[in-house]
Amino acid sequence: MLYLLIIFFPAAMAAGLFLLRAQIMPSISGGMLAVIVQIALVLQLPVDAPVRLLGLTMTIDPLGRLVMLTILGVALFSYVVTFFIAHGENFVPVSLLILGITNATVLLMQEPFVASLLMVSSGLLAILAIVDLPIGSTVLVERSPLITALHYLVLVLLSGFAMYMAYVLLTIYWPTEQNGQGSPAHLIMALLIVGFGMRLAIFPFQSWLIEVTEYAAPMVTVLIITALNSTGLLFLIATFQFFPVIVSENAHGMQMLMYLGAVTMILAALFGLATPHLRRTPSYLIVANSGLMLFGVASASSTGLAGAIFEMFNQMIAVLIIFVSIALLERPDGRPVVTIRRDLLWRWPLAGSGFIGGLLLLLGMPPFSSYTSKLLIYDAAAHANPIFVVLLGIGSLLMLAAIARLLYERLLGAAEELPTEEMPILLATQEIERQSDRRLLSEPVGLSVVLFILLGVCCVIGLYPQILLTMIDDVIRGLTFVRTAS
């Protein structure tokens, strides 16, 4: 019964809140209540206790439950943020549907065909969130978000097709190897790389993430990266676990996957360095971080996989902090929209400080928890091949340079003075010719304090990483494809 409630309760709430979507306070409050109920239900799920329902096996392990709780926690905070910033009219009901499908995906990891279809379904729902416009908008849809949604739609369908074909080959053709026929391991690995590469925005499939971060609402970006991409990484780990022969028969393919992760990290950091944009640079850094996590999973070592899983949680928190800060930094301050603002830290000190903290968390700067996760991945790289350490080191230095340039270009510029008094209306001056009001609105202190609390929690976990590593190590010991790093 708990499994059914976790899957279908968000859909029922989404249907009810769709009718209230124009009422901001009831809609957001209902979404928060729905997420709190889901958290309570997930906490009651029995761990490692499979249940058969309609011919499908549903189960949850400690890692899956922690992922679900983290995603729900991010969603809850996202709803709180929508009280302060603009959001789409249908954001709450669509996000609840995505959360319900995400919960079902985590519970049905042992059913790869069903899980791959669910991932496609969640991606299709994300398209509705991308094109959604705020309440009271005078147009039905804008051109740039629509193009972004269509691009994302194509990649979602191709990703689902590639994953589904890989599982078909695993189910149908693998046993024929016993009859002397060739193994399709290399083709299966190629299909998995294409399918999960599109989902995780790995090079050369990273363009959709850049477009989504630039044209979609900040909380929509947070939802897609935390819920969909994190579930995709968890599903990739589950695939290697349920079909360990892919790893054992694909040593060269796994090594190429490690190179792909390192190259993704370097190229994405280079693009971020060349584009000092408030939204584009963080999105490229997220792609680089995804390449690092892919490297950890592909290393098939206990330290590398532990680092990748640990980094997945760090990235979810970092993405939340970064894009909430971006939403606060982008608030109007009286200057024309086309003006390149270079003094954001001085205008919005709390949001600017949170933005810097989120970038440093994404980079892995001590004492943040991401420092430990990246150290584990570097340890796995050193055991695999010293050249990987060099490649990952170059990627990290480029990420640091990209962050430094972004801060110099957009946050740390000379503060522009604001007029303290209203300019008088001159004779024969039309209202449209008056200078716009340049007085700043006050920052939402409560929201900013929560951002710093999240950064503080990451610092505490960074100082005491065993809080999460103990649970992660227990999960990794039960994975059949992992070899103990020597």
C-alpha positions as CSV (number, residue, x, y, z in Angstrom):
1,M,0.0,0.0,0.0
2,L,2.9,2.4,0.8
3,Y,4.4,1.8,-2.7
4,L,1.1,2.7,-4.3
5,L,0.7,5.8,-2.2
6,I,4.2,7.0,-3.0
7,I,3.6,6.7,-6.7
8,F,0.0,7.8,-7.1
9,F,-0.5,10.3,-4.2
10,P,1.6,13.0,-6.0
11,A,-0.5,12.5,-9.2
12,A,-3.8,12.9,-7.2
13,M,-2.5,16.1,-5.5
14,A,-1.3,17.4,-8.9
15,A,-4.8,17.0,-10.3
16,G,-6.3,18.9,-7.5
17,L,-3.7,21.7,-7.5
18,F,-4.1,22.1,-11.2
19,L,-7.5,23.6,-10.6
20,L,-5.9,26.0,-8.1
21,R,-2.9,26.9,-10.2
22,A,-4.0,30.5,-10.5
23,Q,-4.1,30.9,-6.7
24,I,-0.5,31.2,-5.7
25,M,-0.7,30.7,-2.0
26,P,-3.0,27.7,-1.9
27,S,-1.2,26.1,-4.8
28,I,2.3,26.4,-3.3
29,S,1.0,25.4,0.2
30,G,-0.7,22.3,-1.3
31,G,2.6,21.3,-3.1
32,M,4.6,21.7,0.1
33,L,2.0,19.6,2.0
34,A,2.2,16.9,-0.7
35,V,6.0,16.7,-0.5
36,I,5.9,16.5,3.3
37,V,3.5,13.6,3.1
38,Q,5.8,11.9,0.6
39,I,8.7,12.3,2.8
40,A,6.8,10.7,5.7
41,L,5.8,7.8,3.4
42,V,9.3,7.2,2.2
43,L,10.6,7.1,5.7
44,Q,8.2,4.2,6.5
45,L,9.3,2.1,3.5
46,P,10.9,-1.2,4.6
47,V,14.5,-1.3,3.3
48,D,15.6,-4.3,1.1
49,A,12.2,-5.9,1.3
50,P,11.0,-6.7,-2.3
51,V,7.3,-6.6,-3.0
52,R,5.6,-8.1,-6.1
53,L,2.8,-5.9,-7.5
54,L,1.1,-6.5,-10.9
55,G,4.0,-8.7,-11.9
56,L,6.6,-6.1,-11.1
57,T,9.2,-6.1,-8.4
58,M,9.3,-3.0,-6.2
59,T,12.1,-2.5,-3.6
60,I,14.2,0.2,-2.0
61,D,17.7,0.1,-0.7
62,P,19.3,2.6,1.7
63,L,20.9,4.5,-1.2
64,G,17.7,4.7,-3.2
65,R,15.8,6.0,-0.1
66,L,18.4,8.6,0.6
67,V,18.2,9.8,-3.1
68,M,14.4,10.0,-2.9
69,L,14.5,11.9,0.4
70,T,17.1,14.3,-1.0
71,I,15.1,15.0,-4.2
72,L,11.9,15.5,-2.1
73,G,13.9,17.9,0.2
74,V,15.1,19.9,-2.8
75,A,11.5,20.0,-4.1
76,L,10.2,21.2,-0.8
77,F,12.7,24.0,-0.7
78,S,11.9,24.9,-4.3
79,Y,8.3,25.4,-3.4
80,V,9.4,27.8,-0.6
81,V,11.5,29.7,-3.1
82,T,8.5,30.2,-5.4
83,F,7.0,32.5,-2.7
84,F,9.7,35.0,-3.5
85,I,10.5,34.6,-7.2
86,A,8.4,34.3,-10.4
87,H,7.5,30.7,-11.4
88,G,5.3,29.1,-14.1
89,E,1.6,28.9,-13.6
90,N,1.7,25.1,-13.8
91,F,5.0,24.5,-12.0
92,V,3.5,23.0,-8.8
93,P,1.2,20.3,-10.5
94,V,3.8,19.4,-13.2
95,S,6.6,19.1,-10.6
96,L,4.4,16.9,-8.4
97,L,3.8,14.6,-11.4
98,I,7.6,14.5,-12.1
99,L,8.2,13.6,-8.4
100,G,5.7,10.8,-8.6
101,I,7.3,9.3,-11.7
102,T,10.7,9.7,-10.2
103,N,9.6,7.8,-7.1
104,A,8.3,5.0,-9.3
105,T,11.6,4.9,-11.2
106,V,13.6,4.5,-8.0
107,L,11.3,1.8,-6.7
108,L,11.3,-0.1,-10.0
109,M,15.1,-0.1,-10.7
110,Q,15.0,-3.9,-10.9
111,E,12.6,-3.6,-13.9
112,P,14.9,-1.9,-16.5
113,F,12.2,-1.8,-19.3
114,V,9.7,-0.1,-17.0
115,A,12.3,2.2,-15.5
116,S,13.5,3.3,-18.9
117,L,10.0,4.1,-20.0
118,L,9.4,6.0,-16.7
119,M,12.5,8.1,-17.3
120,V,11.2,9.0,-20.8
121,S,7.8,9.9,-19.2
122,S,9.5,12.2,-16.6
123,G,11.5,13.9,-19.4
124,L,8.3,14.5,-21.4
125,L,6.7,16.1,-18.3
126,A,9.7,18.3,-17.9
127,I,9.0,19.8,-21.3
128,L,5.7,21.2,-19.9
129,A,7.7,22.9,-17.1
130,I,10.2,24.3,-19.6
131,V,7.6,26.1,-21.7
132,D,5.4,27.1,-18.7
133,L,5.0,30.9,-18.3
134,P,4.2,32.9,-15.1
135,I,0.6,33.7,-14.1
136,G,-0.9,36.5,-16.1
137,S,1.4,36.2,-19.1
138,T,0.0,37.8,-22.2
139,V,1.4,35.1,-24.6
140,L,0.8,31.4,-24.7
141,V,4.5,30.4,-25.1
142,E,7.8,32.1,-25.8
143,R,10.0,31.3,-28.8
144,S,13.3,30.4,-27.0
145,P,11.8,28.1,-24.3
146,L,9.7,26.4,-27.1
147,I,12.9,25.7,-29.1
148,T,14.6,24.5,-26.0
149,A,11.7,22.2,-25.2
150,L,11.7,20.7,-28.7
151,H,15.4,20.1,-28.5
152,Y,15.0,18.4,-25.1
153,L,12.1,16.4,-26.5
154,V,14.2,14.9,-29.3
155,L,17.0,14.0,-26.9
156,V,14.6,12.4,-24.4
157,L,13.1,10.2,-27.0
158,L,16.5,9.2,-28.5
159,S,17.8,8.5,-25.0
160,G,14.8,6.3,-24.1
161,F,15.1,4.4,-27.4
162,A,18.8,3.7,-26.9
163,M,18.3,2.5,-23.3
164,Y,15.4,0.3,-24.3
165,M,17.3,-1.3,-27.2
166,A,20.2,-2.0,-24.8
167,Y,18.0,-3.8,-22.4
168,V,16.3,-5.7,-25.3
169,L,19.7,-7.0,-26.3
170,L,20.6,-7.9,-22.8
171,T,17.5,-9.9,-22.4
172,I,17.2,-11.6,-25.8
173,Y,20.6,-11.9,-27.3
174,W,23.0,-12.4,-24.4
175,P,22.2,-16.1,-23.7
176,T,23.1,-17.0,-27.4
177,E,26.8,-16.6,-26.6
178,Q,26.7,-20.1,-25.1
179,N,25.9,-21.4,-28.6
180,G,29.1,-20.0,-30.0
181,Q,27.8,-16.8,-31.3
182,G,29.5,-13.4,-30.7
183,S,28.7,-11.3,-27.7
184,P,26.9,-8.0,-28.2
185,A,28.6,-6.5,-25.2
186,H,30.2,-3.7,-27.2
187,L,27.0,-2.7,-28.9
188,I,25.1,-2.8,-25.6
189,M,27.8,-0.5,-24.0
190,A,27.5,1.9,-27.0
191,L,23.8,2.1,-26.6
192,L,24.1,2.7,-22.9
193,I,26.6,5.4,-23.4
194,V,24.3,7.2,-25.9
195,G,21.2,6.7,-23.7
196,F,22.7,7.8,-20.4
197,G,25.0,10.3,-22.0
198,M,22.0,12.2,-23.3
199,R,20.3,12.0,-19.9
200,L,23.3,13.1,-17.9
201,A,24.4,15.8,-20.5
202,I,27.7,14.1,-21.2
203,F,29.8,15.4,-24.2
204,P,28.7,15.7,-27.0
205,F,25.1,15.6,-25.7
206,Q,25.4,18.6,-23.3
207,S,23.7,21.3,-25.3
208,W,20.2,20.7,-23.9
209,L,21.3,21.4,-20.4
210,I,22.9,24.8,-21.4
211,E,19.6,25.8,-23.2
212,V,17.4,24.7,-20.3
213,T,19.5,26.6,-17.7
214,E,19.4,29.8,-19.9
215,Y,15.7,29.9,-20.9
216,A,13.8,27.9,-18.3
217,A,12.8,29.2,-14.9
218,P,15.5,28.6,-12.2
219,M,13.4,26.2,-10.2
220,V,12.6,24.2,-13.3
221,T,16.4,23.8,-13.9
222,V,16.8,22.7,-10.3
223,L,14.0,20.1,-10.7
224,I,15.4,18.6,-13.9
225,I,19.0,18.3,-12.7
226,T,18.2,17.1,-9.2
227,A,15.3,14.7,-10.0
228,L,15.9,13.5,-13.5
229,N,19.7,13.6,-13.9
230,S,20.4,12.1,-10.4
231,T,17.9,9.3,-11.0
232,G,19.6,8.6,-14.4
233,L,23.0,8.2,-12.6
234,L,21.4,5.9,-10.0
235,F,19.8,3.9,-12.9
236,L,23.2,3.5,-14.6
237,I,24.7,2.1,-11.4
238,A,21.7,-0.3,-11.1
239,T,22.2,-1.4,-14.7
240,F,25.8,-2.4,-14.0
241,Q,24.7,-4.1,-10.8
242,F,21.9,-6.2,-12.5
243,F,24.0,-6.9,-15.6
244,P,27.6,-7.2,-14.3
245,V,28.6,-9.1,-17.4
246,I,28.6,-5.7,-19.2
247,V,31.5,-4.6,-17.0
248,S,33.4,-7.9,-17.0
249,E,33.3,-8.3,-20.8
250,N,33.9,-4.6,-21.5
251,A,37.2,-3.6,-19.9
252,H,38.1,-1.5,-22.9
253,G,34.6,0.0,-23.1
254,M,34.8,1.0,-19.4
255,Q,38.2,2.6,-20.0
256,M,36.8,4.6,-22.9
257,L,33.9,5.6,-20.6
258,M,36.4,6.9,-18.1
259,Y,38.2,8.9,-20.9
260,L,34.8,10.3,-22.0
261,G,34.1,11.5,-18.5
262,A,37.5,13.2,-18.3
263,V,37.1,14.8,-21.7
264,T,33.6,16.0,-20.8
265,M,35.1,17.7,-17.7
266,I,37.8,19.5,-19.6
267,L,35.7,20.6,-22.6
268,A,32.8,21.8,-20.4
269,A,35.2,23.8,-18.2
270,L,36.8,25.3,-21.3
271,F,33.3,26.4,-22.6
272,G,32.5,27.8,-19.2
273,L,35.8,29.8,-19.1
274,A,35.0,31.2,-22.5
275,T,31.5,32.3,-21.6
276,P,31.4,34.4,-18.4
277,H,27.6,34.4,-18.3
278,L,25.6,34.3,-15.1
279,R,23.6,31.2,-16.2
280,R,25.7,29.6,-18.9
281,T,29.0,29.3,-16.9
282,P,27.4,27.4,-13.9
283,S,25.6,25.1,-16.4
284,Y,28.9,24.2,-18.1
285,L,30.4,23.6,-14.7
286,I,27.5,21.2,-13.9
287,V,28.2,19.3,-17.1
288,A,31.9,19.1,-16.1
289,N,30.9,17.8,-12.7
290,S,28.6,15.2,-14.4
291,G,31.7,14.0,-16.4
292,L,33.6,13.6,-13.2
293,M,30.8,11.5,-11.7
294,L,30.6,9.4,-14.8
295,F,34.4,8.8,-14.5
296,G,33.8,7.6,-10.9
297,V,31.1,5.1,-11.9
298,A,33.1,3.9,-14.9
299,S,36.1,3.2,-12.8
300,A,34.2,0.3,-11.2
301,S,36.2,0.7,-8.1
302,S,34.9,1.0,-4.5
303,T,36.5,4.4,-4.0
304,G,35.5,5.8,-7.4
305,L,31.9,4.7,-7.1
306,A,31.7,6.0,-3.5
307,G,33.0,9.3,-4.7
308,A,30.5,9.5,-7.6
309,I,27.6,8.7,-5.3
310,F,28.8,11.2,-2.7
311,E,29.3,13.8,-5.4
312,M,25.7,13.2,-6.7
313,F,24.3,14.5,-3.4
314,N,26.8,17.4,-3.3
315,Q,25.8,18.4,-6.8
316,M,22.1,18.4,-5.9
317,I,22.7,20.8,-3.1
318,A,25.1,23.0,-5.1
319,V,22.6,23.3,-8.0
320,L,19.8,24.3,-5.6
321,I,22.0,27.0,-4.0
322,I,23.4,28.3,-7.3
323,F,20.1,28.7,-9.1
324,V,18.2,30.1,-6.1
325,S,21.0,32.7,-5.9
326,I,20.7,33.4,-9.6
327,A,17.0,34.0,-9.3
328,L,17.7,36.5,-6.6
329,L,20.6,38.1,-8.5
330,E,18.5,38.5,-11.6
331,R,15.8,40.6,-9.9
332,P,15.3,44.0,-11.5
333,D,17.2,46.9,-10.0
334,G,16.0,49.7,-12.4
335,R,18.6,49.3,-15.0
336,P,17.6,48.3,-18.6
337,V,17.5,44.6,-19.3
338,V,20.2,44.8,-21.9
339,T,22.6,46.3,-19.4
340,I,25.6,44.0,-18.5
341,R,25.6,44.1,-14.7
342,R,29.1,43.6,-13.2
343,D,28.5,44.6,-9.6
344,L,26.0,42.0,-8.4
345,L,27.8,41.2,-5.2
346,W,27.6,44.8,-4.0
347,R,24.0,45.1,-5.0
348,W,22.8,41.8,-3.6
349,P,25.4,40.8,-1.0
350,L,23.5,37.9,0.5
351,A,22.5,36.3,-2.8
352,G,26.0,37.0,-4.3
353,S,27.7,35.3,-1.3
354,G,25.4,32.3,-1.6
355,F,26.2,32.1,-5.4
356,I,29.9,32.1,-4.7
357,G,29.5,29.5,-2.0
358,G,27.5,27.3,-4.4
359,L,30.1,27.5,-7.0
360,L,32.9,26.6,-4.6
361,L,30.8,23.7,-3.4
362,L,30.5,22.5,-7.0
363,L,34.2,22.9,-7.5
364,G,35.1,20.9,-4.4
365,M,36.8,23.6,-2.4
366,P,37.6,22.5,1.2
367,P,36.0,22.4,3.7
368,F,32.9,21.6,1.7
369,S,31.7,18.0,1.5
370,S,32.4,17.9,-2.3
371,Y,36.1,18.0,-1.5
372,T,35.9,14.5,0.0
373,S,33.9,13.1,-2.9
374,K,36.3,14.5,-5.5
375,L,39.3,13.2,-3.5
376,L,37.8,9.7,-3.6
377,I,37.4,10.0,-7.4
378,Y,41.0,11.2,-7.8
379,D,42.2,8.2,-5.7
380,A,40.3,5.9,-8.1
381,A,42.0,7.7,-11.0
382,A,45.4,7.3,-9.5
383,H,44.9,3.5,-9.1
384,A,43.5,3.2,-12.7
385,N,46.1,5.2,-14.6
386,P,48.2,8.3,-13.7
387,I,47.1,10.0,-16.9
388,F,43.6,10.2,-15.6
389,V,44.8,12.2,-12.6
390,V,46.4,14.7,-15.0
391,L,43.3,15.0,-17.1
392,L,41.0,15.5,-14.1
393,G,43.5,17.9,-12.6
394,I,43.4,20.0,-15.8
395,G,39.6,19.9,-15.7
396,S,39.5,21.1,-12.1
397,L,41.9,24.0,-12.8
398,L,39.8,25.1,-15.8
399,M,36.7,25.0,-13.6
400,L,38.5,27.2,-11.0
401,A,39.5,29.6,-13.8
402,A,36.0,29.7,-15.1
403,I,34.6,30.5,-11.7
404,A,37.3,33.2,-11.2
405,R,36.4,34.9,-14.5
406,L,32.7,34.8,-13.9
407,L,33.1,36.4,-10.5
408,Y,35.4,39.1,-12.0
409,E,33.1,39.8,-14.9
410,R,29.7,39.7,-13.1
411,L,30.0,40.0,-9.3
412,L,33.1,41.9,-8.3
413,G,33.0,44.8,-10.6
414,A,33.1,48.4,-9.4
415,A,29.8,49.3,-7.6
416,E,27.7,51.7,-9.6
417,E,26.2,54.5,-7.4
418,L,22.4,54.6,-7.1
419,P,20.5,57.9,-6.9
420,T,19.2,58.4,-3.4
421,E,16.5,60.9,-4.3
422,E,13.8,60.9,-6.9
423,M,14.8,63.0,-9.9
424,P,12.4,66.0,-10.4
425,I,10.2,66.1,-13.5
426,L,11.4,68.8,-15.9
427,L,9.1,71.0,-17.8
428,A,7.9,69.5,-21.2
429,T,9.2,66.1,-20.1
430,Q,7.1,63.1,-21.0
431,E,6.6,60.3,-18.4
432,I,8.3,57.8,-20.8
433,E,11.4,60.0,-20.9
434,R,11.9,59.8,-17.1
435,Q,14.8,57.7,-15.7
436,S,13.7,54.4,-14.2
437,D,13.6,54.0,-10.5
438,R,17.0,52.7,-9.4
439,R,16.3,52.0,-5.8
440,L,17.0,48.4,-4.8
441,L,14.5,46.2,-3.2
442,S,15.5,44.5,0.1
443,E,16.8,40.9,-0.1
444,P,14.7,38.1,1.3
445,V,16.8,37.6,4.4
446,G,15.0,34.4,5.5
447,L,15.7,32.7,2.1
448,S,19.3,33.8,2.2
449,V,19.8,32.5,5.7
450,V,18.5,29.1,4.5
451,L,21.1,29.1,1.7
452,F,23.9,29.6,4.2
453,I,22.4,26.9,6.4
454,L,22.7,24.5,3.5
455,L,26.3,25.6,2.9
456,G,27.0,25.1,6.6
457,V,25.6,21.6,6.5
458,C,27.9,20.8,3.6
459,C,30.8,22.1,5.6
460,V,29.9,19.9,8.6
461,I,29.6,16.9,6.3
462,G,32.9,17.9,4.8
463,L,34.6,17.9,8.2
464,Y,32.8,14.6,9.2
465,P,32.3,12.8,5.9
466,Q,31.6,9.4,7.6
467,I,28.1,10.7,8.2
468,L,27.3,9.7,4.6
469,L,30.3,7.5,3.6
470,T,29.4,4.8,6.1
471,M,26.0,4.3,4.4
472,I,27.5,4.5,0.9
473,D,30.2,2.0,1.7
474,D,27.6,-0.5,3.0
475,V,25.7,-0.2,-0.3
476,I,28.8,-0.6,-2.4
477,R,29.8,-3.8,-0.7
478,G,26.7,-5.5,-2.1
479,L,27.4,-4.4,-5.7
480,T,28.6,-7.3,-7.8
481,F,30.4,-5.3,-10.5
482,V,32.6,-3.4,-8.1
483,R,36.2,-4.5,-7.7
484,T,38.1,-3.5,-4.6
485,A,40.6,-0.8,-5.6
486,S,44.1,-1.9,-4.8
